[in-house]
């Protein structure tokens, strides 16, 4: 598994739609071997990201609570904290 995909389960507050979308995009780009999007790849990537984000949301809803929060902070939260 890609080490750079952020753990979203157990975050406080819970993962946002934006964080789930960012993780889904990261996953799809990694699996697809894409460093960027073109007009030829964008429709397929958008469709895949939507499906992965939907599956991720369902997974996070159905999993039991985590006893210990993740050790790393999602990138979007780090950026928000750094821009304060």
C-alpha positions in Angstrom: 0.0 0.0 0.0 1.1 3.5 -0.7 2.6 5.0 2.5 1.4 8.5 1.5 -2.3 7.8 1.6 -3.6 9.3 4.8 -5.4 7.3 7.5 -8.8 8.9 7.9 -10.4 6.5 10.4 -10.4 7.8 14.0 -9.8 11.5 13.2 -11.2 14.0 15.6 -13.2 15.7 14.3 -14.2 13.1 11.7 -12.8 13.2 8.2 -14.4 15.8 6.0 -15.8 15.3 2.5 -12.8 17.3 1.2 -10.3 15.0 3.0 -12.0 11.9 1.7 -12.0 13.4 -1.8 -8.3 14.2 -1.6 -7.5 10.7 -0.4 -9.6 9.2 -3.2 -7.8 11.4 -5.8 -4.4 10.4 -4.4 -5.3 6.7 -4.6 -6.7 7.0 -8.2 -3.7 8.9 -9.4 -1.3 6.4 -7.8 -3.1 3.3 -9.2 -3.5 5.0 -12.6 0.1 6.0 -12.7 -0.9 9.6 -13.3 1.2 12.6 -12.3 -1.3 15.0 -13.7 -4.7 15.2 -15.5 -5.3 15.8 -19.2 -8.5 16.2 -21.1 -8.1 12.6 -22.1 -7.8 11.2 -18.5 -10.0 13.7 -16.5 -13.4 12.0 -17.2 -12.2 8.6 -16.1 -10.4 10.0 -13.1 -13.4 12.0 -12.0 -15.6 8.9 -12.2 -13.1 6.8 -10.3 -12.6 9.4 -7.6 -16.3 9.7 -7.1 -16.6 5.9 -6.7 -13.7 5.6 -4.4 -14.8 8.6 -2.2 -18.3 7.0 -1.9 -16.8 3.7 -0.9 -14.5 5.4 1.5 -17.4 7.3 3.2 -19.3 4.0 3.5 -16.3 2.2 5.0 -15.6 4.9 7.5 -19.3 5.0 8.6 -19.4 1.2 9.0 -16.1 0.6 10.8 -16.1 0.6 14.6 -14.5 3.6 16.4 -10.8 3.5 16.7 -9.3 3.2 20.2 -6.2 5.2 19.3 -6.3 8.1 16.8 -4.0 8.0 13.8 -0.4 9.1 14.4 -0.3 11.5 11.5 -2.5 14.4 10.6 -4.1 14.6 7.2 -2.3 17.0 4.8 -5.3 19.4 4.5 -5.3 19.8 8.3 -1.6 20.5 8.4 -1.9 23.1 5.6 -4.8 24.8 7.5 -2.8 24.8 10.7 0.3 26.2 9.0 -1.7 29.0 7.4 -3.2 30.3 10.7 
